[in-house]
C-alpha cells in the first residue's frame, strides 16, 4: 500500500494540468488519472479500474476535475453526460467514505439562479437552468452526504484550445466580428490563480461549499473589450442577449468570495487582475 497527498482526476484538462504543475513545483507527492499521458491511463466510465487503484493506494485528498462542460453536448446527450458528471461523482463519494480521503469536487457557477447585478453567496438559490447545470447540481448532492468534502463553485479560463479566452484572443487578432453577451455577468478568473487557490484550500481543514472566482463580476462583453485593450487590438463585435440562445444559460453568475477569502487569509484577484494574467499568456 502506497500513500500520497493528492490524486488529480482529469489531469490533462485545463484546470487539472495546472493543479498538477503546481503540485510538482511545490514537491507535493501526487498521482494523476487521465485517458492518456498520466500515472493511470483510465477510461473514467470503468469504475472497476478505479476501484483497483483505491485498493492499492491511499490518498489524503482527491480532486475531481473531470467533467463534460459542453452545454450543447449535455443537452443532446444527457445520459452520456450523467455518467461523468454524476455517476462518477457518486462512485468517488463512496470511495471517500470507504478510504477516508477528502473529496474535492469542481462544480460551476452555472448552478446559480442569480439576481441581476448581485453576487451569489454559497447559500444563494440554485437552479437547473439547463441539463449541464442539472448534472452539476445532482453531483453536489452526493458530496453533501460526506463528512469530509469540498464543493468548489467556480468559473475559470486559460490558454488552451477551445477555451473562452483562446477563442476570444484568436478572434480579436484575426479581426473577426464576434457575438458577445451584454447581459451575462460572471466572476471569471484565470486558471493559474484558480489552481493555486484550490490546492491551498484543499490543504486546510476546510469542508463544505466555497465560491471561487474574481472579487467582482463583469459582463462577457466588457470582459472581451478589456482583453482587447490589454492586447492593444481593436475588437469587432455584436451585442447579443443570452435570451437569444436556443439553450437557456445562467445570466447573473457573479460570485461572492468572502467565505473563501476569510478561510485562506488572502484576497481573490479582481476581474482586471485575472484579465491581465490571462493576456500575459498571449504576449
C-alpha positions as CSV (number, residue, x, y, z in Angstrom):
1,X,0.0,0.0,0.0
2,X,1.4,3.4,-1.0
3,X,0.5,6.8,0.5
4,X,0.1,10.0,-1.5
5,X,-1.1,13.5,-0.6
6,X,-3.1,14.2,-3.8
7,X,-4.8,12.3,-6.6
8,X,-5.9,14.5,-9.5
9,X,-8.6,13.1,-11.7
10,X,-8.8,14.7,-15.2
11,X,-5.2,15.7,-15.0
12,X,-4.8,16.6,-18.7
13,X,-7.7,19.1,-18.8
14,X,-7.2,22.9,-18.4
15,X,-7.6,23.0,-14.6
16,X,-6.2,19.5,-13.8
17,X,-3.0,20.2,-15.7
18,X,-2.4,23.5,-13.9
19,X,-3.0,21.8,-10.5
20,X,-0.5,19.1,-11.4
21,X,2.1,21.7,-12.5
22,X,1.8,23.5,-9.1
23,X,1.9,20.2,-7.1
24,X,5.2,19.3,-8.9
25,X,6.6,22.8,-8.3
26,X,5.8,22.5,-4.6
27,X,7.1,19.0,-4.5
28,X,3.9,17.6,-3.1
29,X,3.6,13.9,-3.8
30,X,0.6,13.0,-6.0
31,X,-0.7,10.7,-8.7
32,X,-2.8,11.5,-11.8
33,X,-5.6,10.0,-13.8
34,X,-6.5,10.8,-17.4
35,X,-7.2,9.0,-20.6
36,X,-3.5,9.2,-21.6
37,X,-0.1,10.5,-20.5
38,X,-0.9,10.2,-16.8
39,X,0.1,7.8,-14.0
40,X,-3.1,5.9,-14.6
41,X,-4.5,6.0,-18.1
42,X,-8.1,5.0,-17.5
43,X,-11.5,5.3,-19.0
44,X,-13.4,7.0,-16.2
45,X,-16.5,5.1,-17.1
46,X,-14.8,2.0,-15.9
47,X,-15.4,2.1,-12.2
48,X,-13.8,-1.3,-11.6
49,X,-10.4,0.0,-12.7
50,X,-10.8,3.0,-10.4
51,X,-11.7,0.7,-7.5
52,X,-8.5,-1.3,-8.0
53,X,-6.5,2.0,-7.9
54,X,-8.0,2.9,-4.5
55,X,-7.4,-0.6,-3.1
56,X,-3.6,-0.3,-3.9
57,X,-3.1,3.4,-3.0
58,X,-4.1,5.8,-0.2
59,X,-4.7,9.5,-0.8
60,X,-5.2,12.4,1.6
61,X,-7.1,14.5,-1.0
62,X,-8.8,13.5,-4.3
63,X,-9.6,16.4,-6.7
64,X,-12.0,15.6,-9.4
65,X,-11.5,17.9,-12.4
66,X,-13.2,15.5,-14.8
67,X,-16.4,16.8,-16.4
68,X,-18.3,17.3,-19.6
69,X,-18.8,21.0,-19.7
70,X,-20.1,21.5,-23.3
71,X,-23.6,22.8,-22.7
72,X,-24.8,21.6,-26.2
73,X,-23.4,18.1,-25.6
74,X,-25.1,17.8,-22.2
75,X,-28.4,18.9,-23.7
76,X,-28.3,16.5,-26.6
77,X,-26.6,13.5,-24.9
78,X,-27.8,13.9,-21.3
79,X,-27.4,10.2,-20.4
80,X,-23.8,10.3,-21.5
81,X,-23.1,13.5,-19.6
82,X,-24.6,11.9,-16.5
83,X,-22.0,9.1,-16.4
84,X,-19.1,11.5,-16.0
85,X,-20.8,14.4,-14.3
86,X,-22.9,12.4,-11.8
87,X,-22.3,8.7,-11.7
88,X,-18.5,9.1,-11.4
89,X,-19.0,11.6,-8.6
90,X,-21.4,9.1,-6.8
91,X,-18.7,6.4,-7.1
92,X,-15.9,8.7,-5.8
93,X,-18.2,9.7,-2.9
94,X,-18.5,6.0,-2.0
95,X,-14.7,5.6,-2.2
96,X,-14.3,8.7,0.0
97,X,-16.4,7.1,2.7
98,X,-14.6,3.8,2.4
99,X,-11.0,5.0,2.2
100,X,-11.4,8.3,4.2
101,X,-10.0,10.8,1.8
102,X,-11.1,14.4,1.4
103,X,-13.1,14.6,-1.8
104,X,-12.8,17.9,-3.7
105,X,-15.4,18.3,-6.5
106,X,-15.0,21.1,-9.1
107,X,-18.5,22.4,-9.6
108,X,-19.7,25.5,-11.5
109,X,-21.2,29.0,-11.1
110,X,-23.8,27.9,-13.6
111,X,-25.9,26.4,-10.8
112,X,-26.9,29.8,-9.5
113,X,-30.2,31.3,-10.4
114,X,-28.9,34.8,-9.6
115,X,-30.4,38.2,-9.2
116,X,-29.2,40.9,-11.6
117,X,-26.0,42.7,-10.5
118,X,-26.0,40.9,-7.2
119,X,-23.2,38.5,-6.3
120,X,-24.2,35.0,-5.3
121,X,-23.1,33.6,-2.0
122,X,-22.9,29.9,-1.2
123,X,-26.4,29.8,0.3
124,X,-28.0,31.5,-2.7
125,X,-30.7,29.7,-4.6
126,X,-29.5,27.2,-7.2
127,X,-31.5,26.3,-10.3
128,X,-31.0,23.8,-13.1
129,X,-31.5,26.2,-16.0
130,X,-30.2,23.6,-18.4
131,X,-29.1,20.0,-18.4
132,X,-25.4,20.8,-17.8
133,X,-26.5,22.7,-14.6
134,X,-28.7,19.8,-13.7
135,X,-25.8,17.3,-13.8
136,X,-23.6,19.5,-11.6
137,X,-26.4,20.0,-9.0
138,X,-27.1,16.3,-8.9
139,X,-23.4,15.6,-8.4
140,X,-23.2,18.1,-5.5
141,X,-25.9,16.1,-3.7
142,X,-23.7,13.1,-3.4
143,X,-20.9,15.0,-1.7
144,X,-23.2,16.6,0.8
145,X,-23.7,13.2,2.4
146,X,-20.0,13.1,3.3
147,X,-18.1,14.4,6.3
148,X,-15.0,15.4,4.5
149,X,-15.8,17.2,1.2
150,X,-15.2,20.4,-0.7
151,X,-17.5,21.7,-3.4
152,X,-15.9,24.5,-5.4
153,X,-18.2,26.5,-7.5
154,X,-16.1,28.4,-9.9
155,X,-15.6,29.9,-13.4
156,X,-12.2,30.0,-15.0
157,X,-10.5,30.2,-18.3
158,X,-6.9,29.9,-19.7
159,X,-4.7,29.3,-22.7
160,X,-5.8,26.0,-24.2
161,X,-7.6,25.1,-27.4
162,X,-11.4,25.7,-27.3
163,X,-11.4,27.8,-24.1
164,X,-13.2,31.1,-24.0
165,X,-10.1,33.2,-23.7
166,X,-8.4,31.3,-26.6
167,X,-11.4,31.8,-28.9
168,X,-11.5,35.5,-27.9
169,X,-7.9,36.3,-28.4
170,X,-7.7,34.5,-31.7
171,X,-10.9,36.2,-32.9
172,X,-9.6,39.6,-31.9
173,X,-6.3,39.1,-33.6
174,X,-7.9,37.8,-36.8
175,X,-10.3,40.8,-36.8
176,X,-13.4,38.6,-36.8
177,X,-16.8,40.1,-35.8
178,X,-17.9,38.1,-32.8
179,X,-21.1,37.9,-30.8
180,X,-20.8,39.0,-27.1
181,X,-23.4,38.7,-24.3
182,X,-24.1,42.1,-22.8
183,X,-26.4,40.6,-20.2
184,X,-24.3,37.6,-18.8
185,X,-22.3,38.5,-15.7
186,X,-19.6,36.3,-14.3
187,X,-16.6,36.3,-11.9
188,X,-14.3,34.6,-14.3
189,X,-10.7,34.1,-13.1
190,X,-7.5,32.9,-14.7
191,X,-6.9,29.2,-14.4
192,X,-3.5,29.6,-12.8
193,X,-4.8,31.5,-9.8
194,X,-7.8,29.1,-9.6
195,X,-5.5,26.1,-9.4
196,X,-3.2,27.7,-6.7
197,X,-6.2,28.5,-4.5
198,X,-7.8,25.1,-4.9
199,X,-4.6,23.5,-3.6
200,X,-4.4,26.0,-0.7
201,X,-8.0,25.4,0.3
202,X,-7.8,21.6,0.0
203,X,-4.7,21.6,2.2
204,X,-6.5,23.3,5.0
205,X,-9.1,21.9,7.5
206,X,-11.9,23.0,5.3
207,X,-15.1,21.5,4.1
208,X,-18.4,22.5,2.6
209,X,-19.2,24.7,-0.4
210,X,-16.9,27.6,-1.5
211,X,-17.3,30.1,-4.3
212,X,-14.0,30.7,-6.2
213,X,-13.8,33.5,-8.6
214,X,-12.7,37.1,-9.1
215,X,-13.8,39.6,-6.4
216,X,-16.2,41.3,-8.7
217,X,-18.4,40.4,-11.7
218,X,-18.2,41.7,-15.3
219,X,-20.3,41.1,-18.4
220,X,-18.9,38.9,-21.1
221,X,-19.0,41.9,-23.4
222,X,-16.9,44.1,-21.1
223,X,-14.6,41.2,-20.3
224,X,-13.8,40.9,-24.0
225,X,-13.4,44.6,-24.5
226,X,-10.9,44.7,-21.6
227,X,-8.9,41.9,-23.1
228,X,-8.8,43.7,-26.5
229,X,-7.5,46.9,-24.8
230,X,-4.7,45.0,-23.0
231,X,-3.8,43.3,-26.3
232,X,-3.8,46.8,-27.9
233,X,-6.1,45.5,-30.6
234,X,-9.5,46.7,-31.8
235,X,-12.4,44.3,-31.2
236,X,-15.3,43.9,-33.6
237,X,-18.4,42.6,-32.0
238,X,-22.2,42.5,-32.0
239,X,-24.2,43.0,-28.8
240,X,-26.4,39.9,-28.2
241,X,-28.6,38.7,-25.3
242,X,-28.4,35.3,-23.6
243,X,-32.1,35.1,-24.2
244,X,-31.4,34.7,-27.9
245,X,-29.7,31.3,-27.3
246,X,-31.6,28.1,-28.1
247,X,-30.4,26.5,-24.8
248,X,-31.1,28.6,-21.7
249,X,-28.0,29.9,-19.9
250,X,-27.4,31.5,-16.5
251,X,-27.1,35.2,-16.8
252,X,-26.2,36.5,-13.3
253,X,-23.4,34.3,-12.2
254,X,-21.2,36.6,-10.1
255,X,-19.6,35.0,-7.1
256,X,-19.4,36.4,-3.5
257,X,-16.0,35.2,-2.4
258,X,-15.9,36.5,1.2
259,X,-16.1,33.0,2.6
260,X,-13.0,31.6,0.8
261,X,-11.0,34.8,1.4
262,X,-11.7,34.5,5.1
263,X,-10.7,30.8,5.1
264,X,-7.4,31.1,3.2
265,X,-6.4,34.5,4.5
266,X,-5.9,36.4,1.3
267,X,-7.9,38.3,-1.3
268,X,-9.1,36.9,-4.6
269,X,-7.9,38.7,-7.8
270,X,-10.2,41.3,-9.3
271,X,-11.6,40.7,-12.9
272,X,-9.0,43.2,-14.1
273,X,-6.2,41.3,-12.4
274,X,-7.4,38.0,-13.9
275,X,-7.6,39.5,-17.4
276,X,-4.0,40.9,-17.0
277,X,-2.8,37.4,-16.0
278,X,-4.7,35.8,-19.0
279,X,-3.3,38.3,-21.5
280,X,0.2,37.7,-20.3
281,X,0.0,34.1,-21.7
282,X,-0.5,35.5,-25.2
283,X,2.2,38.2,-25.2
